[in-house]
Amino acid sequence: MKSFETFEHGADIGIRGFGESPERALSNLLKALASVMVENDIFLEDKTTISYNIEVEADYSDELLVAFVNKIISLSYSENILFLEFDGEVVLKDRCFIKGSLKGVWLDYDKYGYGVEVKGATFTMAKFEKENEYYIAQCVIDV
C-alpha cells in the first residue's frame, strides 16, 4: 500500500495520507502536500533538519484536519519550510486535537522546483478516520 497520493478534483487537487496510526497518516499527508508545492520529489531523500511545534484543536476530526493543513500551508510559505513529518499526539474523539512537532527542510525552489501555489485546504472530501486497519487523512486543496 502506498503511503500518500494526490488526486484530481475539478480545478483543485486532493491530497491523501495513509498510516497505521493517525500520526503516521498526518506525516504522509504532509508528503502529499509537499509533492504539490514543489515539482521534484527528491525531498523524500533529504534528512529533515528543521523542527516546529504545532497545536490544533477542533470539534470534529475533519475540521481538525482542515485546520491542520491550513496551518501547515501558512507556516510553509511564511517560514519558507517544506514540512514532511509529524511527531506527537493525535486525538480524534470528543475534543479533537493535534499536538507535537513538525519536521521539515528549507523550501528551496532551486533544488525542488516550483510546484503549484496552494491557497488553502477545503472541507471538500475532508476526512480523518480509521478505515479497516489504516487511518486516512484527506482533503481537497485550493490551488
N, C-alpha and C positions, 0 to 999 in steps of 0.2 A: 504494500500500500504506500502511495506517495504521501509525503508529509505536508505539502502545500500545493495549491494551484490557483490560477486565475481563470475567470470565465467571462465571456461576453454577456452584456446585459444592455441592449439598446445602444445608446451613446455612451454608456458608462462601463465600468469594469467591476466584476465581482472578485473578491479575494476570499480564500478559504484555507484554514489551517486545521490539521488533524493531529490528534495525540492521545496517548494512553491516560493523560491527566489534563485537566483544564489548563494548567501552567504550560505544558508541552504544546497544546493546541494554540495558545497565545503566541508562544515563540515561533511556531510555524506560520501563524497568521502574519507576524512581523516580516518574515521572509517573503511571503506572498506580496505584502505591501511594498517591500523594498524592490521586488522584481518589476513592479510597475513604475516606481520612481526613478530607476536607473535602467540603462539599456543592457549592460553586461553583468551577468550573474556571477562574476568572479568574486563578488563579496562573500559568497558561500565558502570560499577557501581562506578568507582573511580571518585572523585572530581578532576578536573583539578587544578593544583597548580602552573604551570609554564606559563609564557606569553612571547611571542617572536614576535617582529614586522617583517612584511614582505611587500615587494613591488615587483610586477612583471608587466612588460609591454610586449605587443606583437601586431602584426598587425592583427591577426585573433584569434577568440575565441578558436579554437582547439590548436593553437600554444601557447596561453596563458595558457591553461590547462596543456599541457605537460611541459612547463617551470615551472609552479607552482608545479606540482608533483615532478619533478626532484629536485627542490629546497628543498622541504619537505624531500625527501629521503636523500639528502646530509646533511641537518640540523639534521635529526633524528639520523643518525649514528655519525656525528661529535660532537653533543651536548648531545647525549645519552637521547633523548626525544622522547616519543611517542605522536605525535600531534593528537588531537581529535576534536578540534573546531576551526572555523574561525569566527572572528568578525570584520567586516569592510565593505568596499565598493567594488563592482564588477561592471565594465562597459564592456559590450560585443558588443559595436558598435564603429565605427570609430577607434580610437586608443584604443585598449582594455587594461584594467589594473585591477589588484587586489591590494588593499592597506588596511592594517589593522593589526590585531594581531592574532597570533596563540595561542591556549591554549592547554596544554598537561600535561602529567605525566612523571616522570622519567621512562626510558626504563629499567625496572627491569626484567631480564630474569628469575631470581629465582622465581618471583611471576607470571609472564605471560607465561613463557615457550618460547622455541625457535621456531619461525615460519620458514619462508623461507627467504633467503637473497635476497633482492630486489636490482637489479643493476641499474635500471632506467626506466623511462616512455618512451613509444614509440608513434609514430603517428598512429599506427595501431588502427583502430576503434575509434580514438580520436574525441570527440565532446563535446561541452559545449553550450547547446542551450535550448530553451523552446520548449517543445512538449506538446500540449494541455495546461493543466493548471499547469504543473510541469516542472521544469528545470532538465536536465540530464547532469551530468558531468561524463565522462567515458574515459578510455583509457586502453591499454594493457601495463602491466609492464613486463620487462625482469627480470626473476628470475634465 
